[in-house]
Amino acid sequence: MKDISDRKYAYAVDLGSTTIDAAIVEIETGKRLAERSFKNRQSLYGSDIINRILAATRDRGKLTSMKAMVSDDLMRNASEMLKDLSLKKDDIKKICICGNATMISILLEYDIESMGHAPFDTRLHESVICPSDLLFADDFFCGAQLILTGTASAFIGGDVLAGMAYIEKKLINDCQNEHDMDCLRKIKNWMLLDLGTNGEMVLCSEGKYFATSASCGPAFEGSLRRQHVYGSGALSAIALGLKTKNILRNGALKPPFDEKGITISNVRLNSDIIREIFLAKAAIRTGIDFLLAEAGTSADSLDTVFLAGGFGFYLDLDTAYYLGLLPKTFDGRVIVIGNSSLEGACCICKDTCFLSLIDDYIVNNKINVLQLADRESYQEALMENAYAAGGGMMF
């Protein structure tokens, strides 16, 4: 076995509201040595961000409790991975945690009440670099540096910004040094779709950035969990139901399934589940349409669409096009990149210039953040995009 005892290591974390992904990284090379995923126990205070904000607002003790949940779980997770690698806690010299504005604000124990209502102000702005004892017990990551990513708005947090930095500096810029004419260096206009509990999306058009967040609730990342079925599986089942006409073009179930529900590809569906899924996919499509309109461009002008997030990783693209979740003109332009937030966290651990890029987005207000709910035509567009395979949903 190769001796790694004299090397320096980092702990990289994507702090999602539903799932936490973490990795042990060799700082010099950026290589991941171990990676694990586990549930965010903060869901005890609500499956979505708003309910957690409300819980912390009503009782500040719950804010402290939510911070402790993350701290305890990260220490346990890190201990397990370090043990598997025959490393010690003192071998960790840097910790980088990427997350949305609420998740990071909870770790800092900021007052988050204003993030739960318009105009959705956040105290968190630039990234925070501090000693590890802010979050962990003094003797755990003793002397390690803790990096908490900043946020562009209450809805576009460090997880999305880390994904942007990973795309621009790693996927695109690094490729410019290669000689392969088919590499990503030709990309000028691109979109990042980070599809998980929420649908965050960023459009880079002619060097300008536009971003928004579509509230999907648990429909994609947590949908049908009791059946061990997730959003991608539910979408595929619904698409098959439409093709076989057991689900009607208006979204209703064909009799006699309208009363008892239907099982398609081992997925049990009823009218409420179908409605939830279609409202969530409509939120994503509406966000995409509004971003393109705001930038004055079209879907076929994009060089590449980077698809990230837990739901995005398993999404069947043909199903996404058929149901209208994604424009059909995205076909042939989509690259699945997995967890872009964790990729960004790993990059930050290796090279702090990635963090500088994130703070550049923030400090220089480079991102035009759209509040979809404030747009007059949003609700109308949302209902139109709830159409399944050309047929309208009836609500």
The 8 nearest C-alpha neighbors of each residue, nearest first, counted from 0:
[[1, 2, 3, 84, 85, 4, 83, 86],
 [0, 2, 3, 4, 5, 84, 6, 85],
 [3, 1, 4, 0, 5, 6, 85, 86],
 [4, 2, 6, 5, 1, 86, 7, 0],
 [3, 5, 6, 2, 86, 90, 7, 85],
 [6, 4, 3, 7, 2, 90, 8, 86],
 [5, 7, 3, 4, 8, 25, 90, 27],
 [8, 6, 26, 90, 25, 92, 91, 5],
 [7, 9, 25, 91, 26, 24, 92, 90],
 [8, 10, 93, 24, 91, 94, 92, 23],
 [9, 11, 94, 23, 22, 24, 93, 95],
 [12, 10, 95, 22, 344, 345, 21, 94],
 [13, 11, 21, 96, 20, 14, 341, 95],
 [12, 14, 341, 97, 20, 340, 19, 15],
 [15, 13, 98, 19, 12, 97, 96, 16],
 [16, 14, 18, 19, 17, 13, 98, 39],
 [15, 17, 18, 39, 14, 102, 48, 47],
 [18, 16, 39, 15, 38, 42, 196, 19],
 [19, 17, 38, 15, 39, 37, 16, 20],
 [20, 18, 14, 15, 37, 36, 13, 39],
 [19, 21, 36, 13, 12, 35, 18, 37],
 [22, 20, 12, 35, 11, 34, 13, 36],
 [21, 23, 34, 11, 33, 10, 24, 31],
 [22, 24, 10, 33, 32, 31, 9, 11],
 [25, 23, 31, 9, 30, 8, 29, 32],
 [24, 26, 8, 29, 30, 27, 28, 7],
 [25, 27, 349, 29, 8, 28, 7, 24],
 [28, 26, 25, 29, 349, 7, 6, 30],
 [27, 29, 30, 26, 25, 349, 24, 31],
 [30, 28, 26, 25, 349, 24, 27, 345],
 [29, 31, 28, 25, 24, 32, 26, 27],
 [32, 30, 24, 33, 23, 22, 29, 25],
 [31, 33, 23, 24, 30, 34, 25, 22],
 [34, 32, 23, 22, 31, 80, 35, 24],
 [33, 35, 22, 21, 23, 32, 36, 31],
 [36, 34, 21, 20, 22, 37, 33, 76],
 [35, 37, 20, 19, 21, 18, 34, 38],
 [36, 38, 19, 18, 39, 20, 35, 76],
 [37, 39, 18, 40, 19, 17, 36, 42],
 [38, 40, 18, 17, 41, 19, 42, 16],
 [41, 39, 42, 38, 43, 68, 69, 65],
 [40, 42, 43, 39, 65, 44, 68, 45],
 [41, 43, 45, 46, 44, 40, 39, 17],
 [44, 42, 41, 45, 40, 46, 51, 39],
 [45, 43, 42, 51, 41, 54, 50, 46],
 [44, 46, 42, 50, 51, 47, 43, 41],
 [45, 47, 42, 48, 217, 44, 50, 17],
 [48, 46, 45, 49, 50, 216, 51, 16],
 [47, 49, 51, 50, 52, 46, 16, 101],
 [48, 50, 52, 51, 47, 115, 53, 45],
 [51, 49, 45, 53, 52, 48, 47, 54],
 [52, 50, 54, 48, 53, 45, 49, 44],
 [51, 53, 49, 55, 50, 54, 56, 115],
 [52, 54, 50, 56, 51, 55, 57, 49],
 [53, 55, 51, 57, 52, 56, 50, 58],
 [56, 54, 62, 59, 58, 52, 61, 53],
 [57, 55, 53, 54, 112, 58, 52, 59],
 [58, 56, 54, 55, 53, 59, 61, 52],
 [57, 59, 55, 60, 56, 61, 54, 62],
 [60, 58, 55, 62, 61, 56, 57, 63],
 [59, 61, 63, 58, 62, 64, 55, 65],
 [60, 62, 64, 59, 55, 63, 58, 65],
 [63, 61, 55, 59, 65, 60, 64, 105],
 [62, 64, 66, 60, 61, 65, 67, 59],
 [63, 65, 61, 67, 62, 66, 60, 68],
 [66, 64, 68, 62, 67, 63, 41, 61],
 [65, 67, 63, 106, 69, 64, 68, 105],
 [68, 66, 70, 64, 65, 69, 71, 63],
 [69, 67, 65, 71, 66, 70, 72, 64],
 [68, 70, 72, 66, 67, 71, 73, 65],
 [71, 69, 67, 73, 68, 72, 134, 135],
 [72, 70, 74, 68, 73, 69, 67, 75],
 [71, 73, 75, 69, 74, 70, 76, 68],
 [74, 72, 76, 70, 75, 71, 77, 69],
 [75, 73, 77, 71, 72, 76, 78, 70],
 [76, 74, 72, 78, 73, 77, 71, 79],
 [75, 77, 73, 79, 78, 74, 72, 80],
 [78, 76, 74, 80, 79, 75, 73, 81],
 [79, 77, 75, 81, 76, 80, 74, 82],
 [78, 80, 82, 76, 77, 81, 75, 83],
 [79, 81, 83, 77, 82, 78, 84, 33],
 [82, 80, 86, 84, 78, 83, 79, 77],
 [81, 83, 85, 79, 84, 80, 86, 78],
 [82, 84, 80, 81, 85, 79, 86, 33],
 [83, 85, 81, 82, 86, 80, 32, 33],
 [86, 84, 82, 83, 81, 87, 80, 4],
 [85, 87, 81, 84, 82, 90, 88, 4],
 [88, 86, 89, 90, 81, 85, 82, 91],
 [87, 89, 90, 140, 91, 139, 86, 81],
 [88, 90, 91, 87, 140, 141, 92, 139],
 [91, 89, 88, 87, 8, 7, 92, 86],
 [92, 90, 8, 9, 89, 88, 93, 140],
 [93, 91, 143, 9, 8, 90, 144, 7],
 [92, 94, 9, 144, 143, 91, 145, 10],
 [95, 93, 10, 145, 9, 11, 146, 144],
 [96, 94, 146, 11, 344, 145, 147, 12],
 [97, 95, 12, 147, 13, 11, 146, 98],
 [98, 96, 158, 13, 148, 157, 14, 12],
 [99, 97, 158, 14, 157, 102, 103, 13],
 [98, 100, 156, 102, 101, 157, 158, 103],
 [99, 101, 156, 103, 153, 102, 150, 104],
 [102, 100, 104, 103, 99, 105, 48, 111],
 [101, 103, 105, 99, 104, 100, 98, 106],
 [102, 104, 106, 105, 100, 101, 98, 99],
 [105, 103, 107, 101, 109, 106, 102, 100],
 [106, 104, 108, 107, 102, 103, 66, 101],
 [105, 107, 103, 66, 104, 108, 102, 134],
 [106, 108, 104, 105, 109, 103, 133, 66],
 [109, 107, 105, 106, 104, 110, 62, 63],
 [108, 110, 104, 107, 111, 105, 122, 106],
 [109, 111, 112, 108, 113, 104, 56, 122],
 [112, 110, 114, 113, 109, 52, 104, 121],
 [111, 113, 114, 56, 115, 110, 52, 53],
 [114, 112, 115, 120, 111, 119, 116, 121],
 [115, 113, 119, 120, 112, 111, 116, 121],
 [114, 116, 113, 112, 49, 52, 119, 53],
 [115, 117, 119, 114, 113, 118, 112, 120],
 [118, 116, 119, 115, 120, 114, 113, 373],
 [117, 119, 120, 116, 113, 114, 115, 153],
 [120, 118, 114, 117, 116, 113, 153, 115],
 [119, 121, 114, 113, 118, 153, 122, 117],
 [120, 122, 123, 153, 114, 119, 113, 152],
 [123, 121, 124, 120, 109, 110, 104, 111],
 [122, 124, 121, 149, 150, 104, 125, 100],
 [123, 125, 149, 150, 122, 126, 151, 361],
 [126, 124, 149, 358, 127, 361, 150, 123],
 [127, 125, 149, 148, 147, 358, 124, 128],
 [126, 128, 147, 146, 148, 129, 125, 149],
 [129, 127, 146, 145, 147, 126, 144, 130],
 [128, 130, 145, 144, 127, 131, 146, 133],
 [131, 129, 144, 132, 145, 133, 143, 142],
 [130, 132, 145, 133, 143, 144, 135, 134],
 [131, 133, 135, 137, 134, 130, 136, 141],
 [134, 132, 131, 135, 130, 129, 107, 136],
 [133, 135, 132, 131, 70, 136, 106, 66],
 [136, 134, 132, 131, 133, 70, 137, 139],
 [135, 137, 139, 138, 132, 134, 140, 131],
 [138, 136, 132, 139, 141, 135, 140, 131],
 [137, 139, 141, 136, 140, 135, 132, 142],
 [138, 140, 136, 141, 137, 88, 135, 89],
 [141, 139, 143, 88, 89, 138, 142, 131],
 [140, 142, 138, 139, 143, 137, 89, 131],
 [143, 141, 140, 144, 130, 131, 92, 89],
 [144, 142, 92, 93, 140, 131, 141, 130],
 [143, 145, 93, 130, 131, 129, 94, 92],
 [144, 146, 94, 131, 129, 130, 128, 95],
 [147, 145, 128, 95, 127, 94, 96, 148],
 [148, 146, 127, 96, 126, 95, 97, 128],
 [147, 149, 126, 157, 97, 146, 127, 96],
 [150, 148, 126, 125, 124, 157, 123, 147],
 [149, 151, 156, 157, 124, 152, 100, 155],
 [150, 152, 361, 155, 156, 124, 149, 153],
 [153, 151, 155, 154, 150, 156, 121, 100],
 [152, 154, 100, 121, 155, 119, 114, 120],
 [155, 153, 152, 212, 156, 100, 99, 211],
 [156, 154, 152, 151, 153, 150, 159, 99],
 [157, 155, 99, 150, 100, 158, 159, 151],
 [156, 158, 160, 148, 150, 149, 98, 159],
 [157, 159, 98, 340, 97, 161, 156, 160],
 [158, 160, 162, 157, 161, 156, 155, 163],
 [161, 159, 157, 163, 162, 158, 357, 164],
 [162, 160, 343, 164, 158, 340, 163, 159],
 [163, 161, 339, 340, 159, 165, 160, 164],
 [162, 164, 160, 166, 161, 165, 167, 159],
 [165, 163, 161, 167, 166, 162, 168, 353],
 [164, 166, 162, 343, 169, 163, 168, 167],
 [167, 165, 170, 163, 164, 169, 168, 171],
 [168, 166, 171, 164, 165, 169, 172, 170],
 [167, 169, 172, 165, 164, 166, 171, 170],
 [168, 170, 165, 173, 166, 171, 172, 167],
 [169, 171, 166, 173, 167, 172, 168, 174],
 [170, 172, 167, 174, 184, 183, 173, 169],
 [173, 171, 168, 175, 174, 169, 167, 170],
 [174, 172, 169, 175, 171, 176, 170, 168],
 [173, 175, 176, 171, 172, 177, 184, 183],
 [176, 174, 184, 172, 173, 177, 171, 183],
 [175, 177, 174, 173, 178, 172, 184, 179],
 [176, 178, 174, 175, 179, 173, 182, 180],
 [179, 177, 180, 176, 175, 182, 174, 181],
 [178, 180, 181, 182, 177, 174, 175, 183],
 [181, 179, 182, 178, 184, 177, 185, 183],
 [182, 180, 179, 183, 185, 184, 178, 174],
 [183, 181, 179, 180, 184, 174, 185, 177],
 [182, 184, 171, 185, 186, 174, 181, 170],
 [183, 185, 175, 171, 186, 174, 182, 172],
 [186, 184, 183, 187, 182, 302, 181, 171],
 [185, 187, 184, 302, 183, 188, 303, 189],
 [188, 186, 185, 189, 302, 205, 204, 206],
 [189, 187, 204, 301, 203, 302, 186, 205],
 [188, 190, 303, 203, 301, 304, 302, 202],
 [189, 191, 202, 304, 201, 305, 203, 192],
 [190, 192, 305, 201, 200, 304, 306, 193],
 [191, 193, 200, 306, 194, 307, 305, 199],
 [194, 192, 307, 308, 199, 198, 200, 306],
 [195, 193, 198, 308, 311, 310, 192, 307],
 [194, 196, 197, 310, 308, 220, 309, 198],
 [197, 195, 220, 217, 216, 215, 219, 198],
 [198, 196, 215, 214, 195, 213, 199, 194],
 [197, 199, 194, 213, 212, 193, 195, 283],
 [200, 198, 212, 193, 211, 192, 197, 213],
 [199, 201, 192, 191, 210, 211, 193, 212],
 [202, 200, 210, 191, 190, 209, 203, 211],
 [201, 203, 190, 209, 208, 189, 204, 210],
 [204, 202, 208, 189, 188, 207, 206, 190],
 [203, 205, 188, 207, 206, 202, 208, 294],
 [204, 206, 207, 188, 203, 187, 208, 294],
 [205, 207, 204, 203, 208, 187, 188, 202],
 [208, 206, 204, 203, 205, 209, 365, 366],
 [209, 207, 203, 366, 202, 367, 204, 365],
 [210, 208, 367, 202, 366, 201, 368, 290],
 [211, 209, 201, 368, 200, 369, 367, 202],
 [210, 212, 369, 368, 200, 199, 370, 286],
 [211, 213, 199, 198, 154, 200, 214, 197],
 [214, 212, 198, 282, 283, 197, 215, 286],
 [213, 215, 197, 216, 198, 212, 282, 279],
 [214, 216, 279, 197, 218, 196, 213, 217],
 [215, 217, 218, 196, 214, 47, 197, 279],
 [216, 218, 221, 196, 222, 219, 220, 215],
 [219, 217, 222, 216, 276, 221, 215, 220],
 [220, 218, 230, 222, 217, 221, 310, 229],
 [221, 219, 196, 195, 217, 310, 230, 222],
 [220, 222, 217, 219, 224, 218, 229, 223],
 [221, 223, 218, 229, 219, 224, 230, 217],
 [224, 222, 228, 226, 225, 229, 221, 227],
 [225, 223, 227, 226, 228, 222, 221, 229],
 [224, 226, 227, 223, 228, 222, 221, 229],
 [225, 227, 224, 228, 223, 266, 267, 229],
 [228, 226, 224, 225, 223, 229, 222, 266],
 [227, 229, 226, 223, 224, 232, 222, 233],
 [230, 228, 222, 232, 231, 220, 223, 221],
 [229, 231, 219, 233, 232, 222, 220, 234],
 [230, 232, 314, 234, 233, 229, 313, 235],
 [233, 231, 235, 234, 230, 229, 228, 236],
 [232, 234, 230, 236, 231, 235, 237, 229],
 [235, 233, 237, 231, 236, 232, 238, 230],
 [234, 236, 238, 232, 233, 237, 318, 239],
 [237, 235, 233, 239, 234, 238, 263, 264],
 [236, 238, 240, 234, 239, 235, 233, 241],
 [239, 237, 235, 241, 240, 236, 234, 242],
 [238, 240, 242, 236, 241, 237, 243, 235],
 [241, 239, 237, 246, 245, 243, 238, 242],
 [242, 240, 246, 244, 238, 239, 243, 247],
 [241, 243, 239, 244, 240, 238, 245, 246],
 [242, 244, 240, 241, 245, 239, 246, 238],
 [245, 243, 241, 246, 242, 247, 240, 253],
 [246, 244, 253, 240, 243, 252, 247, 241],
 [245, 247, 252, 241, 240, 244, 253, 251],
 [248, 246, 251, 250, 249, 244, 252, 245],
 [247, 249, 390, 250, 391, 387, 246, 241],
 [248, 250, 392, 391, 247, 390, 251, 393],
 [251, 249, 392, 247, 248, 246, 252, 393],
 [250, 252, 247, 249, 246, 270, 253, 257],
 [253, 251, 246, 257, 256, 247, 245, 254],
 [252, 254, 245, 256, 246, 257, 247, 255],
 [255, 253, 256, 257, 252, 258, 245, 259],
 [254, 256, 257, 253, 258, 259, 252, 260],
 [257, 255, 260, 254, 259, 258, 261, 253],
 [256, 258, 252, 254, 255, 253, 260, 259],
 [259, 257, 256, 260, 255, 254, 269, 252],
 [260, 258, 256, 257, 261, 255, 269, 254],
 [259, 261, 269, 256, 268, 257, 258, 267],
 [260, 262, 268, 256, 267, 263, 269, 259],
 [263, 261, 267, 266, 265, 268, 264, 260],
 [262, 264, 266, 265, 236, 261, 267, 240],
 [263, 265, 266, 236, 262, 267, 239, 235],
 [264, 266, 263, 262, 267, 236, 226, 228],
 [267, 265, 263, 262, 264, 268, 236, 233],
 [266, 268, 262, 261, 265, 263, 269, 260],
 [269, 267, 261, 260, 262, 272, 266, 273],
 [268, 270, 260, 272, 271, 273, 261, 267],
 [269, 271, 273, 272, 274, 251, 252, 268],
 [270, 272, 274, 273, 269, 275, 268, 276],
 [273, 271, 275, 274, 269, 270, 268, 276],
 [274, 272, 270, 276, 275, 271, 277, 269],
 [273, 275, 271, 277, 272, 276, 278, 270],
 [276, 274, 272, 278, 273, 277, 271, 218],
 [277, 275, 279, 273, 274, 278, 218, 272],
 [276, 278, 280, 274, 279, 385, 275, 281],
 [277, 279, 281, 275, 276, 280, 385, 274],
 [280, 278, 215, 282, 276, 277, 281, 275],
 [279, 281, 277, 283, 324, 282, 278, 276],
 [280, 282, 384, 385, 278, 284, 279, 283],
 [283, 281, 279, 285, 280, 213, 284, 381],
 [284, 282, 280, 286, 281, 285, 213, 198],
 [283, 285, 287, 281, 324, 286, 282, 325],
 [286, 284, 288, 282, 287, 283, 381, 281],
 [287, 285, 283, 289, 284, 288, 290, 282],
 [286, 288, 284, 290, 285, 289, 291, 283],
 [287, 289, 285, 291, 286, 290, 292, 284],
 [290, 288, 292, 286, 291, 287, 293, 285],
 [291, 289, 293, 287, 292, 288, 286, 294],
 [290, 292, 294, 296, 288, 289, 293, 297],
 [291, 293, 295, 289, 294, 290, 296, 288],
 [294, 292, 290, 295, 291, 289, 209, 296],
 [295, 293, 291, 292, 296, 290, 204, 209],
 [296, 294, 292, 293, 291, 297, 290, 204],
 [295, 297, 291, 294, 292, 300, 298, 204],
 [298, 296, 300, 299, 291, 295, 292, 301],
 [297, 299, 300, 301, 328, 329, 291, 296],
 [298, 300, 301, 297, 328, 329, 302, 296],
 [301, 299, 298, 297, 302, 296, 188, 189],
 [302, 300, 188, 189, 299, 303, 298, 304],
 [301, 303, 188, 186, 189, 332, 300, 187],
 [304, 302, 332, 189, 301, 333, 305, 190],
 [303, 305, 333, 190, 189, 332, 191, 334],
 [306, 304, 191, 334, 333, 335, 190, 192],
 [305, 307, 335, 192, 311, 334, 336, 191],
 [308, 306, 193, 337, 311, 336, 338, 192],
 [309, 307, 194, 193, 311, 338, 195, 310],
 [308, 310, 312, 311, 195, 194, 220, 307],
 [311, 309, 195, 312, 308, 194, 313, 220],
 [310, 312, 314, 308, 194, 307, 309, 313],
 [311, 313, 309, 337, 310, 314, 308, 307],
 [314, 312, 311, 310, 231, 315, 309, 232],
 [313, 315, 231, 311, 312, 316, 310, 319],
 [316, 314, 318, 317, 319, 313, 231, 235],
 [315, 317, 319, 318, 314, 320, 330, 325],
 [318, 316, 320, 319, 315, 321, 330, 322],
 [317, 319, 321, 316, 315, 320, 322, 235],
 [318, 320, 316, 324, 317, 322, 321, 325],
 [321, 319, 323, 327, 317, 325, 318, 322],
 [322, 320, 318, 319, 323, 388, 317, 238],
 [323, 321, 388, 387, 319, 320, 324, 318],
 [322, 324, 320, 325, 321, 319, 326, 388],
 [323, 325, 319, 284, 280, 322, 320, 281],
 [324, 326, 320, 323, 319, 284, 327, 329],
 [327, 325, 328, 329, 320, 323, 324, 298],
 [326, 328, 320, 329, 330, 325, 323, 321],
 [327, 329, 330, 326, 299, 298, 331, 332],
 [330, 328, 327, 332, 326, 331, 333, 298],
 [331, 329, 328, 332, 327, 333, 326, 316],
 [330, 332, 333, 329, 328, 303, 334, 304],
 [331, 333, 303, 329, 330, 304, 302, 334],
 [334, 332, 304, 331, 303, 305, 329, 335],
 [335, 333, 305, 306, 304, 336, 332, 303],
 [334, 336, 306, 305, 337, 307, 312, 333],
 [337, 335, 307, 306, 334, 339, 305, 338],
 [338, 336, 307, 312, 308, 339, 335, 309],
 [337, 339, 308, 340, 341, 307, 342, 336],
 [338, 340, 162, 342, 341, 337, 307, 343],
 [341, 339, 158, 162, 343, 161, 342, 338],
 [342, 340, 344, 13, 343, 339, 338, 12],
 [343, 341, 339, 345, 340, 344, 338, 346],
 [342, 344, 161, 346, 340, 165, 341, 345],
 [343, 345, 341, 347, 11, 346, 342, 95],
 [344, 346, 348, 342, 343, 347, 11, 341],
 [345, 347, 343, 349, 348, 344, 350, 342],
 [348, 346, 351, 350, 344, 353, 349, 345],
 [349, 347, 345, 346, 350, 26, 9, 344],
 [348, 350, 26, 346, 29, 347, 27, 345],
 [349, 351, 347, 352, 348, 346, 353, 354],
 [350, 352, 354, 347, 353, 355, 349, 348],
 [353, 351, 355, 354, 350, 356, 347, 357],
 [352, 354, 356, 351, 347, 355, 164, 350],
 [355, 353, 357, 351, 352, 356, 347, 358],
 [356, 354, 352, 358, 353, 357, 359, 351],
 [355, 357, 359, 353, 354, 358, 352, 164],
 [358, 356, 354, 360, 359, 355, 160, 164],
 [359, 357, 361, 355, 360, 356, 125, 362],
 [358, 360, 356, 361, 362, 357, 363, 355],
 [359, 361, 365, 357, 358, 363, 364, 362],
 [362, 360, 358, 151, 364, 359, 363, 125],
 [363, 361, 359, 364, 358, 360, 125, 365],
 [362, 364, 365, 361, 359, 360, 358, 366],
 [365, 363, 361, 362, 366, 360, 367, 151],
 [364, 366, 360, 363, 208, 367, 361, 207],
 [365, 367, 208, 209, 364, 368, 360, 210],
 [366, 368, 209, 208, 210, 369, 365, 364],
 [369, 367, 210, 211, 209, 366, 370, 152],
 [370, 368, 211, 371, 210, 367, 209, 290],
 [369, 371, 373, 372, 368, 211, 374, 212],
 [370, 372, 373, 374, 369, 377, 286, 211],
 [371, 373, 374, 370, 377, 378, 375, 369],
 [374, 372, 371, 370, 375, 377, 369, 376],
 [375, 373, 377, 371, 372, 376, 370, 378],
 [376, 374, 377, 373, 378, 372, 379, 371],
 [375, 377, 379, 374, 378, 380, 381, 373],
 [378, 376, 380, 374, 379, 375, 381, 372],
 [379, 377, 381, 380, 376, 382, 375, 372],
 [378, 380, 382, 376, 381, 377, 383, 375],
 [379, 381, 383, 377, 378, 382, 376, 384],
 [382, 380, 378, 384, 379, 383, 281, 285],
 [381, 383, 385, 379, 384, 380, 378, 281],
 [382, 384, 380, 385, 381, 386, 379, 391],
 [385, 383, 281, 381, 386, 382, 380, 285],
 [384, 386, 281, 382, 383, 277, 278, 392],
 [387, 385, 391, 390, 384, 392, 383, 389],
 [386, 388, 390, 322, 389, 391, 385, 248],
 [389, 387, 322, 390, 321, 386, 323, 248],
 [388, 390, 387, 386, 391, 248, 322, 323],
 [391, 389, 248, 387, 386, 249, 388, 392],
 [392, 390, 386, 249, 387, 393, 248, 389],
 [391, 393, 249, 250, 386, 385, 394, 390],
 [392, 394, 249, 391, 250, 251, 386, 382],
 [393, 392, 274, 382, 250, 249, 391, 251]]
